[in-house]
Amino acid sequence: MSGPPQRGGRSAARAAVPRRQGRLTLSKLGVRDRTRAVLKAFELQLV
């Protein structure tokens, strides 16, 4: 019974790595877009 769980754990770990990277990239892009939007809003208010 030690065989199946090991395979499942390995596949789950491999699947979790790319998913985490994708989430990080999406979050980074979202933060950049938000910062740009905020800066634009401040510029419009100042002008």
C-alpha distance matrix in Angstrom:
0.0 3.8 5.5 6.3 7.3 9.2 10.9 11.8 13.2 15.1 16.6 17.5 19.2 21.1 22.3 23.3 25.5 27.9 28.1 29.2 31.7 33.1 33.5 35.3 37.6 38.4 39.2 41.3 43.2 43.8 45.1 47.4 48.7 49.3 51.2 53.3 54.1 55.1 57.2 58.9 59.6 61.2 63.3 64.5 65.4 67.2 69.1
3.8 0.0 3.8 6.1 6.0 6.4 9.1 10.5 11.0 12.6 14.8 15.8 16.8 18.8 20.4 21.3 23.1 25.7 26.2 27.1 29.4 31.1 31.7 33.1 35.4 36.6 37.2 39.1 41.2 41.9 43.1 45.3 46.8 47.5 49.1 51.2 52.3 53.2 55.2 57.0 57.8 59.2 61.3 62.7 63.6 65.2 67.2
5.5 3.8 0.0 3.9 5.8 5.5 6.5 8.9 10.2 11.0 12.7 14.5 15.7 17.0 18.7 20.2 21.8 24.1 24.8 26.1 28.1 29.7 30.6 32.2 34.2 35.3 36.4 38.2 40.0 40.9 42.3 44.4 45.8 46.7 48.4 50.3 51.4 52.5 54.4 56.1 57.1 58.6 60.5 61.9 63.0 64.6 66.4
6.3 6.1 3.9 0.0 3.8 5.5 5.3 6.2 8.6 10.0 10.8 12.2 14.3 15.6 16.6 18.2 20.3 22.3 22.6 24.2 26.5 27.6 28.4 30.4 32.3 33.1 34.3 36.4 38.0 38.7 40.3 42.4 43.6 44.4 46.4 48.2 49.1 50.3 52.4 53.9 54.7 56.5 58.4 59.6 60.7 62.5 64.2
7.3 6.0 5.8 3.8 0.0 3.8 5.5 5.0 6.0 8.6 9.9 10.3 12.1 14.2 15.2 16.1 18.4 20.7 20.8 21.9 24.5 25.8 26.3 28.1 30.3 31.2 31.9 34.1 36.0 36.5 37.9 40.2 41.5 42.1 43.9 46.0 46.9 47.9 50.0 51.7 52.4 54.0 56.0 57.3 58.2 60.0 61.9
9.2 6.4 5.5 5.5 3.8 0.0 3.8 5.4 5.1 6.2 8.7 9.8 10.5 12.3 14.2 15.2 16.8 19.3 20.1 21.0 23.1 24.8 25.6 27.0 29.2 30.4 31.3 33.1 35.0 35.9 37.2 39.2 40.8 41.6 43.2 45.2 46.3 47.4 49.2 51.0 52.0 53.4 55.3 56.8 57.8 59.4 61.3
10.9 9.1 6.5 5.3 5.5 3.8 0.0 3.8 5.4 5.2 6.2 8.5 9.9 10.7 12.2 14.1 15.7 17.6 18.5 20.0 21.9 23.3 24.5 26.1 27.9 29.0 30.3 32.1 33.7 34.8 36.3 38.2 39.5 40.6 42.3 44.1 45.2 46.5 48.4 49.9 51.0 52.7 54.4 55.7 57.0 58.6 60.3
11.8 10.5 8.9 6.2 5.0 5.4 3.8 0.0 3.8 5.5 5.3 6.0 8.5 10.0 10.5 12.0 14.4 16.3 16.4 18.0 20.4 21.4 22.2 24.2 26.1 26.9 28.0 30.2 31.8 32.5 34.1 36.2 37.3 38.2 40.2 42.0 42.8 44.1 46.2 47.7 48.5 50.3 52.2 53.4 54.5 56.3 58.0
13.2 11.0 10.2 8.6 6.0 5.1 5.4 3.8 0.0 3.8 5.6 5.1 6.1 8.6 9.9 10.3 12.4 15.0 15.3 16.1 18.6 20.2 20.7 22.2 24.5 25.6 26.3 28.3 30.3 31.0 32.3 34.4 35.9 36.6 38.3 40.3 41.4 42.4 44.4 46.1 47.0 48.5 50.4 51.8 52.8 54.5 56.3
15.1 12.6 11.0 10.0 8.6 6.2 5.2 5.5 3.8 0.0 3.8 5.4 5.1 6.2 8.6 9.9 10.9 13.3 14.5 15.5 17.2 19.0 20.2 21.5 23.3 24.8 25.9 27.5 29.3 30.5 31.8 33.6 35.2 36.3 37.8 39.6 40.9 42.1 43.8 45.5 46.7 48.2 49.8 51.4 52.6 54.1 55.8
16.6 14.8 12.7 10.8 9.9 8.7 6.2 5.3 5.6 3.8 0.0 3.8 5.5 5.1 6.1 8.5 10.2 11.6 12.5 14.4 16.1 17.2 18.6 20.4 21.9 23.0 24.5 26.3 27.7 28.8 30.5 32.3 33.5 34.7 36.5 38.1 39.2 40.7 42.5 43.9 45.1 46.8 48.4 49.7 51.1 52.8 54.3
17.5 15.8 14.5 12.2 10.3 9.8 8.5 6.0 5.1 5.4 3.8 0.0 3.8 5.5 5.1 6.0 8.7 10.7 10.5 12.0 14.5 15.5 16.2 18.2 20.2 21.0 22.1 24.2 25.8 26.5 28.1 30.2 31.4 32.3 34.2 36.0 36.9 38.2 40.2 41.7 42.7 44.4 46.2 47.5 48.6 50.4 52.0
19.2 16.8 15.7 14.3 12.1 10.5 9.9 8.5 6.1 5.1 5.5 3.8 0.0 3.8 5.5 5.1 6.3 9.3 10.0 10.5 12.6 14.5 15.3 16.5 18.7 20.1 20.9 22.5 24.6 25.6 26.8 28.7 30.3 31.3 32.8 34.7 36.0 37.1 38.8 40.6 41.7 43.1 44.9 46.4 47.5 49.1 50.8
21.1 18.8 17.0 15.6 14.2 12.3 10.7 10.0 8.6 6.2 5.1 5.5 3.8 0.0 3.8 5.5 5.4 7.2 9.0 10.3 11.4 13.1 14.8 16.0 17.5 19.1 20.5 21.8 23.5 24.9 26.4 27.9 29.4 30.8 32.3 33.8 35.3 36.7 38.2 39.8 41.2 42.7 44.2 45.7 47.2 48.6 50.1
22.3 20.4 18.7 16.6 15.2 14.2 12.2 10.5 9.9 8.6 6.1 5.1 5.5 3.8 0.0 3.8 5.6 6.0 6.4 8.8 10.5 11.1 12.6 14.6 16.0 16.9 18.6 20.4 21.7 22.8 24.6 26.3 27.4 28.7 30.6 32.1 33.1 34.7 36.5 37.8 39.0 40.9 42.4 43.7 45.1 46.8 48.3
23.3 21.3 20.2 18.2 16.1 15.2 14.1 12.0 10.3 9.9 8.5 6.0 5.1 5.5 3.8 0.0 3.8 5.8 5.1 6.0 8.7 9.9 10.4 12.2 14.3 15.3 16.2 18.2 20.0 20.8 22.2 24.2 25.6 26.5 28.3 30.1 31.2 32.4 34.3 35.9 36.9 38.5 40.3 41.7 42.9 44.5 46.2
25.5 23.1 21.8 20.3 18.4 16.8 15.7 14.4 12.4 10.9 10.2 8.7 6.3 5.4 5.6 3.8 0.0 3.8 5.4 5.3 6.4 8.7 10.0 10.7 12.5 14.4 15.4 16.6 18.6 20.0 21.1 22.7 24.5 25.7 27.0 28.8 30.3 31.5 33.0 34.7 36.1 37.5 39.1 40.7 42.0 43.4 45.0
27.9 25.7 24.1 22.3 20.7 19.3 17.6 16.3 15.0 13.3 11.6 10.7 9.3 7.2 6.0 5.8 3.8 0.0 3.8 5.4 5.0 6.1 8.6 9.8 10.5 12.2 14.1 15.2 16.4 18.1 19.8 21.0 22.4 24.1 25.6 26.9 28.4 30.0 31.5 32.8 34.4 36.0 37.3 38.8 40.4 41.9 43.2
28.1 26.2 24.8 22.6 20.8 20.1 18.5 16.4 15.3 14.5 12.5 10.5 10.0 9.0 6.4 5.1 5.4 3.8 0.0 3.8 5.4 5.1 6.2 8.6 10.0 10.5 12.2 14.2 15.4 16.3 18.2 20.0 21.0 22.3 24.2 25.7 26.7 28.3 30.1 31.4 32.6 34.4 36.0 37.3 38.7 40.4 41.9
29.2 27.1 26.1 24.2 21.9 21.0 20.0 18.0 16.1 15.5 14.4 12.0 10.5 10.3 8.8 6.0 5.3 5.4 3.8 0.0 3.8 5.4 5.1 6.2 8.6 9.9 10.4 12.2 14.2 15.1 16.3 18.3 19.9 20.8 22.3 24.2 25.5 26.6 28.4 30.1 31.2 32.7 34.4 35.9 37.1 38.6 40.3
31.7 29.4 28.1 26.5 24.5 23.1 21.9 20.4 18.6 17.2 16.1 14.5 12.6 11.4 10.5 8.7 6.4 5.0 5.4 3.8 0.0 3.8 5.4 5.1 6.2 8.6 9.8 10.5 12.3 14.1 15.2 16.5 18.3 19.8 21.0 22.5 24.2 25.6 26.9 28.5 30.1 31.5 32.9 34.5 36.0 37.3 38.8
33.1 31.1 29.7 27.6 25.8 24.8 23.3 21.4 20.2 19.0 17.2 15.5 14.5 13.1 11.1 9.9 8.7 6.1 5.1 5.4 3.8 0.0 3.8 5.4 5.2 6.1 8.5 9.8 10.6 12.1 14.1 15.4 16.4 18.2 19.9 21.1 22.3 24.1 25.7 26.9 28.4 30.2 31.5 32.8 34.4 36.0 37.3
33.5 31.7 30.6 28.4 26.3 25.6 24.5 22.2 20.7 20.2 18.6 16.2 15.3 14.8 12.6 10.4 10.0 8.6 6.2 5.1 5.4 3.8 0.0 3.8 5.5 5.1 6.0 8.5 9.9 10.3 12.1 14.2 15.2 16.2 18.1 19.8 20.7 22.1 24.1 25.5 26.5 28.3 30.0 31.3 32.5 34.3 35.8
35.3 33.1 32.2 30.4 28.1 27.0 26.1 24.2 22.2 21.5 20.4 18.2 16.5 16.0 14.6 12.2 10.7 9.8 8.6 6.2 5.1 5.4 3.8 0.0 3.8 5.5 5.1 6.0 8.6 9.7 10.4 12.2 14.1 15.1 16.3 18.2 19.7 20.8 22.3 24.1 25.4 26.8 28.4 30.1 31.3 32.7 34.4
37.6 35.4 34.2 32.3 30.3 29.2 27.9 26.1 24.5 23.3 21.9 20.2 18.7 17.5 16.0 14.3 12.5 10.5 10.0 8.6 6.2 5.2 5.5 3.8 0.0 3.8 5.4 5.0 6.1 8.5 9.8 10.6 12.2 14.1 15.3 16.5 18.2 19.8 21.0 22.4 24.2 25.7 26.9 28.5 30.2 31.5 32.8
38.4 36.6 35.3 33.1 31.2 30.4 29.0 26.9 25.6 24.8 23.0 21.0 20.1 19.1 16.9 15.3 14.4 12.2 10.5 9.9 8.6 6.1 5.1 5.5 3.8 0.0 3.8 5.4 5.1 6.1 8.6 9.9 10.5 12.1 14.2 15.3 16.3 18.1 19.9 20.9 22.3 24.2 25.6 26.8 28.4 30.1 31.4
39.2 37.2 36.4 34.3 31.9 31.3 30.3 28.0 26.3 25.9 24.5 22.1 20.9 20.5 18.6 16.2 15.4 14.1 12.2 10.4 9.8 8.5 6.0 5.1 5.4 3.8 0.0 3.8 5.5 5.0 6.1 8.6 9.8 10.4 12.2 14.1 15.1 16.2 18.2 19.8 20.8 22.3 24.1 25.5 26.7 28.3 30.0
41.3 39.1 38.2 36.4 34.1 33.1 32.1 30.2 28.3 27.5 26.3 24.2 22.5 21.8 20.4 18.2 16.6 15.2 14.2 12.2 10.5 9.8 8.5 6.0 5.0 5.4 3.8 0.0 3.8 5.4 5.1 6.2 8.6 9.8 10.5 12.3 14.1 15.2 16.4 18.3 19.8 21.1 22.5 24.3 25.7 26.8 28.4
43.2 41.2 40.0 38.0 36.0 35.0 33.7 31.8 30.3 29.3 27.7 25.8 24.6 23.5 21.7 20.0 18.6 16.4 15.4 14.2 12.3 10.6 9.9 8.6 6.1 5.1 5.5 3.8 0.0 3.8 5.4 5.1 6.1 8.5 9.9 10.5 12.2 14.1 15.3 16.4 18.2 20.0 21.0 22.4 24.2 25.6 26.8
43.8 41.9 40.9 38.7 36.5 35.9 34.8 32.5 31.0 30.5 28.8 26.5 25.6 24.9 22.8 20.8 20.0 18.1 16.3 15.1 14.1 12.1 10.3 9.7 8.5 6.1 5.0 5.4 3.8 0.0 3.8 5.5 5.1 6.1 8.6 9.9 10.4 12.1 14.1 15.2 16.3 18.3 19.8 20.9 22.4 24.2 25.6
45.1 43.1 42.3 40.3 37.9 37.2 36.3 34.1 32.3 31.8 30.5 28.1 26.8 26.4 24.6 22.2 21.1 19.8 18.2 16.3 15.2 14.1 12.1 10.4 9.8 8.6 6.1 5.1 5.4 3.8 0.0 3.8 5.5 5.0 6.1 8.5 9.7 10.4 12.1 14.1 15.1 16.4 18.2 19.8 20.9 22.3 24.1
47.4 45.3 44.4 42.4 40.2 39.2 38.2 36.2 34.4 33.6 32.3 30.2 28.7 27.9 26.3 24.2 22.7 21.0 20.0 18.3 16.5 15.4 14.2 12.2 10.6 9.9 8.6 6.2 5.1 5.5 3.8 0.0 3.8 5.4 5.1 6.1 8.5 9.8 10.5 12.2 14.1 15.3 16.4 18.3 19.9 20.9 22.3
48.7 46.8 45.8 43.6 41.5 40.8 39.5 37.3 35.9 35.2 33.5 31.4 30.3 29.4 27.4 25.6 24.5 22.4 21.0 19.9 18.3 16.4 15.2 14.1 12.2 10.5 9.8 8.6 6.1 5.1 5.5 3.8 0.0 3.8 5.5 5.1 6.1 8.6 9.9 10.5 12.2 14.2 15.2 16.4 18.3 19.9 20.9
49.3 47.5 46.7 44.4 42.1 41.6 40.6 38.2 36.6 36.3 34.7 32.3 31.3 30.8 28.7 26.5 25.7 24.1 22.3 20.8 19.8 18.2 16.2 15.1 14.1 12.1 10.4 9.8 8.5 6.1 5.0 5.4 3.8 0.0 3.8 5.4 5.0 6.1 8.5 9.8 10.4 12.3 14.1 15.2 16.4 18.2 19.8
51.2 49.1 48.4 46.4 43.9 43.2 42.3 40.2 38.3 37.8 36.5 34.2 32.8 32.3 30.6 28.3 27.0 25.6 24.2 22.3 21.0 19.9 18.1 16.3 15.3 14.2 12.2 10.5 9.9 8.6 6.1 5.1 5.5 3.8 0.0 3.8 5.4 5.1 6.1 8.5 9.8 10.5 12.2 14.2 15.3 16.4 18.2
53.3 51.2 50.3 48.2 46.0 45.2 44.1 42.0 40.3 39.6 38.1 36.0 34.7 33.8 32.1 30.1 28.8 26.9 25.7 24.2 22.5 21.1 19.8 18.2 16.5 15.3 14.1 12.3 10.5 9.9 8.5 6.1 5.1 5.4 3.8 0.0 3.8 5.4 5.1 6.1 8.5 9.9 10.5 12.2 14.2 15.2 16.3
54.1 52.3 51.4 49.1 46.9 46.3 45.2 42.8 41.4 40.9 39.2 36.9 36.0 35.3 33.1 31.2 30.3 28.4 26.7 25.5 24.2 22.3 20.7 19.7 18.2 16.3 15.1 14.1 12.2 10.4 9.7 8.5 6.1 5.0 5.4 3.8 0.0 3.8 5.5 5.1 6.1 8.7 9.9 10.5 12.3 14.2 15.3
55.1 53.2 52.5 50.3 47.9 47.4 46.5 44.1 42.4 42.1 40.7 38.2 37.1 36.7 34.7 32.4 31.5 30.0 28.3 26.6 25.6 24.1 22.1 20.8 19.8 18.1 16.2 15.2 14.1 12.1 10.4 9.8 8.6 6.1 5.1 5.4 3.8 0.0 3.8 5.4 5.0 6.2 8.6 9.9 10.5 12.2 14.2
57.2 55.2 54.4 52.4 50.0 49.2 48.4 46.2 44.4 43.8 42.5 40.2 38.8 38.2 36.5 34.3 33.0 31.5 30.1 28.4 26.9 25.7 24.1 22.3 21.0 19.9 18.2 16.4 15.3 14.1 12.1 10.5 9.9 8.5 6.1 5.1 5.5 3.8 0.0 3.8 5.4 5.1 6.2 8.6 9.8 10.5 12.2
58.9 57.0 56.1 53.9 51.7 51.0 49.9 47.7 46.1 45.5 43.9 41.7 40.6 39.8 37.8 35.9 34.7 32.8 31.4 30.1 28.5 26.9 25.5 24.1 22.4 20.9 19.8 18.3 16.4 15.2 14.1 12.2 10.5 9.8 8.5 6.1 5.1 5.4 3.8 0.0 3.8 5.5 5.0 6.2 8.6 9.8 10.5
59.6 57.8 57.1 54.7 52.4 52.0 51.0 48.5 47.0 46.7 45.1 42.7 41.7 41.2 39.0 36.9 36.1 34.4 32.6 31.2 30.1 28.4 26.5 25.4 24.2 22.3 20.8 19.8 18.2 16.3 15.1 14.1 12.2 10.4 9.8 8.5 6.1 5.0 5.4 3.8 0.0 3.8 5.5 5.1 6.2 8.6 9.9
61.2 59.2 58.6 56.5 54.0 53.4 52.7 50.3 48.5 48.2 46.8 44.4 43.1 42.7 40.9 38.5 37.5 36.0 34.4 32.7 31.5 30.2 28.3 26.8 25.7 24.2 22.3 21.1 20.0 18.3 16.4 15.3 14.2 12.3 10.5 9.9 8.7 6.2 5.1 5.5 3.8 0.0 3.8 5.4 5.0 6.0 8.5
63.3 61.3 60.5 58.4 56.0 55.3 54.4 52.2 50.4 49.8 48.4 46.2 44.9 44.2 42.4 40.3 39.1 37.3 36.0 34.4 32.9 31.5 30.0 28.4 26.9 25.6 24.1 22.5 21.0 19.8 18.2 16.4 15.2 14.1 12.2 10.5 9.9 8.6 6.2 5.0 5.5 3.8 0.0 3.8 5.4 5.1 6.0
64.5 62.7 61.9 59.6 57.3 56.8 55.7 53.4 51.8 51.4 49.7 47.5 46.4 45.7 43.7 41.7 40.7 38.8 37.3 35.9 34.5 32.8 31.3 30.1 28.5 26.8 25.5 24.3 22.4 20.9 19.8 18.3 16.4 15.2 14.2 12.2 10.5 9.9 8.6 6.2 5.1 5.4 3.8 0.0 3.8 5.5 5.1
65.4 63.6 63.0 60.7 58.2 57.8 57.0 54.5 52.8 52.6 51.1 48.6 47.5 47.2 45.1 42.9 42.0 40.4 38.7 37.1 36.0 34.4 32.5 31.3 30.2 28.4 26.7 25.7 24.2 22.4 20.9 19.9 18.3 16.4 15.3 14.2 12.3 10.5 9.8 8.6 6.2 5.0 5.4 3.8 0.0 3.8 5.5
67.2 65.2 64.6 62.5 60.0 59.4 58.6 56.3 54.5 54.1 52.8 50.4 49.1 48.6 46.8 44.5 43.4 41.9 40.4 38.6 37.3 36.0 34.3 32.7 31.5 30.1 28.3 26.8 25.6 24.2 22.3 20.9 19.9 18.2 16.4 15.2 14.2 12.2 10.5 9.8 8.6 6.0 5.1 5.5 3.8 0.0 3.8
69.1 67.2 66.4 64.2 61.9 61.3 60.3 58.0 56.3 55.8 54.3 52.0 50.8 50.1 48.3 46.2 45.0 43.2 41.9 40.3 38.8 37.3 35.8 34.4 32.8 31.4 30.0 28.4 26.8 25.6 24.1 22.3 20.9 19.8 18.2 16.3 15.3 14.2 12.2 10.5 9.9 8.5 6.0 5.1 5.5 3.8 0.0
